[in-house]
Amino acid sequence: KQLITAIGSVEFEQDGQHVTAKNISYNLQSDVVKAHGNVVLKDENGDVHYADEVELEKDMSEGVVVELKSLLIDGSRFTAENGERREGNKVIMSKATYTPCEICVSPSGVEEEPDWQLKARKVIHNKKEKTIAYEDATFELFGTPVLYTPYFKHADSTVEKKSGFLAPSFSAGSNLGFGVTTKYYWDVAPGIDATVGARVY
């Protein structure tokens, strides 16, 4: 039936895409790759995706992923209940989170919540446009929801310069209390830019 199945510490590579898993099957007729168990998918650009189950087709440019965790080359992270890859450059995630914060591990070895993250019903990472869009998104600070928006979009970390709001910063002290600083970056022209913002206590 033109079906190849490998069991064990399996590695599969095609057109710069690299997959490792406990079990990988490849259908030669339909060009569909299915991987199960501790799946690791490495992209050409260095992004690494972890999943329980993956099904890819069309030279691994499209497919479905279950229980996705992504570590992007810039250090930012995605998690999602499931994801779908389209056209080789677009990843659509359901019940997903995004944070640029590094992984923090407690002394007991348990992964802790990041300082801040965005949770959304749907997240779309468009690598061609270099944007990340959120639908029904909640901004969480130290695990506590503080802001909701029906739609939010920003450039991914591969973009060097682009107008938009910068990541907020936070402070706390006995004199001024809790503070939030938000800034807007304006890329006026080559060699010209401006940053304006406010700190609210």
N, C-alpha and C positions, 0 to 999 in steps of 0.2 A: 504493500500500500504506500510505498515511497515515504515511510515514516522511520526516522532514526531516533532512538531513545537511549540516553546515557544516564546511569545512576551512580552516585558517589560525589566526589568533589569535582564537579563538571565545569569546564570552561568553554565558552562559545564566543567566537568573534566574527563580526561581519561589518565591513565598511566603516571601520573605526569604532564601532560599538562593541563593548566587551561585557559579557554576562557570565557570572558564576552562580552556581546553585547546587542543591543536593540532587535535583532531578531536572533534566532538560530534554525536551523532545522537539524535533525539527521535521516539519512536513515539507518534503521537497516539491510537491505539486503546488500547494497553496502558499508556500514560503512563509509559514506561520511557525514562530518559535514560542514554546510554552515552557516556563520555568517555575519550579516549586521548591520551597524550603530554603530559608536564608539566602534569598536572591539579592545579588549585588550587580547593579547596572552602572557601568562607567561610560560617560560620554566623551567625545573627542576633546571637548574644551576643559575637561577635568572635573566636572560635576559628578557626584556619586549618589546613586539612588538605592535605597534598601527597601525590600518588600517581602511579603509572604508568598505572593503569587504574581506572575507577569505573563501576559500574552501579547506578542508583538508580530507585526506583519509589514509588508512592503519595505523590505530591507531594514526592518526594525525601526522605521520612522513613525509608525502608528501602532497603538495598542492600548491595553488596559492593565492597570496595576492595582493590587489590593494591599491595604495597610502600608502606605508609602511614607518613607522618611528620606528626605533629600538634604544633602550637604553640598552647597554650592561652592565653587572655587574661591569666592570672596569671603567664605566663613559663615554666611547666612544660612538659615535652615527652614525647610518646609516639613510639615507632617500632614497627612491626609488619610481619611478612612478609605478612600479609593481615588484613583486618578486615571486620566485618559490622555494619551499622547496623540497629537494630530500633526500631520504635515512635517514632522521632524523637528519643528521649532516651537510648538505650542503645547503646554501641559495644562490640562483643566482638572482641578482638584475639588473634591466634595468634602465638606466638614473639615476644613483645613486651617492650619496656623502658619504664620510666618514671623520670624524674628531674625534680626541681624546680630543678636547677642551670641557670644560663644557659649558652649555647653558648660554648665556648672555642675559639679558633682560633690555631694556632701561627703563628710569623712566616712560615713557608713557605706559609700559607694553608690548611693541612689542619685539619679539625675534630677536636679532641682528645676523649678520653674524659672524661666528667664526673667530678667528685670522688667522687660516689656515685650509684648507680642500682639499681633493682630490675629483674631479668630474670625472666620467667615464661613457662611454656608457654601460659598463657591469662590475659588481663587483661580485666576487665569494668568499664567506666566508665558508671555509672548517673547521668545528669545530673539526673533527677527526685529520686532519693534523695541525690544529691551524695556518692556513695561510689565508691571504686576498689577492686576486689577482685582478688586474684591467686591462681592455682593453680600449684603446683610452682614456687615463687618462690625466687630466689637474690639475696641482698643483696651487691652488689659495691662495694668501696672502692678507688678509683684503678685500676679494671679487674681487681681480684683478688677472687674469690668468698670471702666470710668467713662467711656464714650462710645456711642453707637452711630453708625452711618449706613444708609442703604447702599451707597456706592462709593468706592474710594480707589484711586489709581496713583501709582508713582513709578518712577524709573527704577530699574533694577540696579544693582551695585556695579555693573560693568560700565555704566554711563559715567563719563568723567565730568561733564557739565550739562545741566539741564535745569530750566526754571522750575521752581516748585517749592513746597514746604520741606524743610529739613527735619530730621528726627528730633523730637522734643527732648529736653533735658529737665531734670528734676532736682530739687534741693529741699533740705529740711534743717531748721535751726530754732533755737529757743527765742531769738530776737524777732525773726520775721515769719516764723512758722513754715508751712509747706509752700513751695514755689514751683511753678511750671514755666519753662521758657520755650517759646515757639518762634521760629524764624522762617522767613521766606527768602529764597535765593532767586535773583533775577539775572539771567544770562543775557545781558543787553546786547553785546556784540563781541567779536573776537578781541580779547584783551581788555574788555570792559564788563564789569559785573557789579552787583550791589546786593547786600544782605540787610534786610530790615526785620525787626522782631520786637517782642514784648515779653516781659517776665511778670507773671501774675502771682500774687501771694494770697 
